[in-house]
């Protein structure tokens, strides 16, 4: 029983990787290394999608929209915000995963 109680709180070591990648993207944006930021955030989005993370995907989309704004690409930023809204609506209808 003690073993099962101990494993109940086990967190897979890779489960925090997308969050770390988001943070790396944030740091790259702060340093104006926008290409590197896009690389980190794209990888985070891919991992979150593969893992079925619903809320994490939205956070990464938000960062990508901020990145697009930093790149002076307001149209892309608006499309990413629209993608977030569409994601929420689809999720709310229970059509995801």
Kinemage of the C-alpha trace (Angstrom):
@kinemage 1
@onewidth
@group {chain A} dominant
@subgroup {mainchain}
@vectorlist {calphas} color= white
{ca unk a 1} P 0.000 0.000 0.000
{ca unk a 2} L 2.870 2.343 0.758
{ca unk a 3} L 4.298 1.836 -2.714
{ca unk a 4} L 1.020 2.566 -4.473
{ca unk a 5} L 0.546 5.702 -2.383
{ca unk a 6} L 4.034 6.842 -3.366
{ca unk a 7} L 3.463 6.289 -7.063
{ca unk a 8} L 0.115 8.064 -7.052
{ca unk a 9} L 1.942 11.404 -7.166
{ca unk a 10} L 4.565 10.415 -9.708
{ca unk a 11} L 4.933 12.958 -12.472
{ca unk a 12} L 6.395 11.782 -15.749
{ca unk a 13} L 9.750 13.540 -16.197
{ca unk a 14} L 8.797 14.823 -19.656
{ca unk a 15} L 5.419 16.236 -18.651
{ca unk a 16} L 6.933 19.614 -17.802
{ca unk a 17} L 8.973 19.833 -21.019
{ca unk a 18} L 6.380 21.921 -22.963
{ca unk a 19} L 6.223 24.375 -20.075
{ca unk a 20} L 10.015 24.640 -20.099
{ca unk a 21} L 9.942 25.202 -23.867
{ca unk a 22} L 7.332 27.956 -23.389
{ca unk a 23} L 9.625 29.589 -20.826
{ca unk a 24} L 12.579 29.358 -23.206
{ca unk a 25} L 10.401 31.012 -25.843
{ca unk a 26} L 9.570 33.802 -23.392
{ca unk a 27} L 13.245 34.342 -22.622
{ca unk a 28} L 14.146 34.442 -26.309
{ca unk a 29} L 11.390 37.014 -26.909
{ca unk a 30} L 12.772 39.137 -24.084
{ca unk a 31} L 16.205 38.951 -25.719
{ca unk a 32} L 14.707 39.757 -29.148
{ca unk a 33} L 15.849 36.371 -30.501
{ca unk a 34} L 12.538 35.945 -32.295
{ca unk a 35} L 13.504 33.077 -34.610
{ca unk a 36} L 14.717 31.046 -31.633
{ca unk a 37} L 11.536 31.920 -29.733
{ca unk a 38} L 9.406 30.629 -32.603
{ca unk a 39} L 11.379 27.366 -32.634
{ca unk a 40} L 10.883 26.755 -28.891
{ca unk a 41} L 7.194 27.672 -28.973
{ca unk a 42} L 6.456 25.577 -32.051
{ca unk a 43} L 8.049 22.551 -30.390
{ca unk a 44} L 6.055 23.201 -27.206
{ca unk a 45} L 2.851 23.356 -29.239
{ca unk a 46} L 3.683 20.086 -31.011
{ca unk a 47} L 4.385 18.336 -27.705
{ca unk a 48} L 1.242 19.695 -26.052
{ca unk a 49} L -0.856 18.561 -29.009
{ca unk a 50} L 0.698 15.082 -28.975
{ca unk a 51} L 0.041 14.799 -25.233
{ca unk a 52} L -3.549 16.025 -25.551
{ca unk a 53} L -2.982 19.060 -23.331
{ca unk a 54} L -5.953 21.338 -23.749
{ca unk a 55} L -5.092 24.266 -21.516
{ca unk a 56} L -1.381 24.249 -22.268
{ca unk a 57} L -2.068 24.570 -25.967
{ca unk a 58} L -3.938 27.805 -25.339
{ca unk a 59} L -1.057 29.223 -23.300
{ca unk a 60} L 1.376 28.405 -26.106
{ca unk a 61} L -0.954 29.960 -28.716
{ca unk a 62} L -0.987 33.091 -26.564
{ca unk a 63} L 2.803 33.221 -26.604
{ca unk a 64} L 2.874 32.680 -30.370
{ca unk a 65} L 0.438 35.576 -30.806
{ca unk a 66} L 2.692 37.765 -28.666
{ca unk a 67} L 5.660 36.682 -30.795
{ca unk a 68} L 3.806 37.599 -33.984
{ca unk a 69} L 3.092 41.007 -32.510
{ca unk a 70} L 6.782 41.463 -31.681
{ca unk a 71} L 7.575 40.562 -35.300
{ca unk a 72} L 5.185 43.334 -36.392
{ca unk a 73} L 2.918 40.713 -37.939
{ca unk a 74} L -0.445 41.888 -36.641
{ca unk a 75} L -2.387 39.747 -39.120
{ca unk a 76} L -0.674 36.592 -37.851
{ca unk a 77} L -1.286 37.639 -34.251
{ca unk a 78} L -4.990 38.065 -34.986
{ca unk a 79} L -5.142 34.653 -36.729
{ca unk a 80} L -3.532 33.024 -33.680
{ca unk a 81} L -6.047 34.685 -31.361
{ca unk a 82} L -8.800 33.409 -33.670
{ca unk a 83} L -7.292 29.919 -33.478
{ca unk a 84} L -7.432 30.133 -29.677
{ca unk a 85} L -11.096 31.097 -29.782
{ca unk a 86} L -11.864 28.272 -32.223
{ca unk a 87} L -10.001 25.818 -30.031
{ca unk a 88} L -12.036 26.841 -26.978
{ca unk a 89} L -15.318 26.573 -28.857
{ca unk a 90} L -14.451 23.119 -30.214
{ca unk a 91} L -13.298 21.980 -26.783
{ca unk a 92} L -16.455 23.340 -25.139
{ca unk a 93} L -18.573 21.272 -27.550
{ca unk a 94} L -16.559 18.200 -26.568
{ca unk a 95} L -15.214 17.642 -30.081
{ca unk a 96} L -11.551 17.462 -29.066
{ca unk a 97} L -9.675 14.302 -28.180
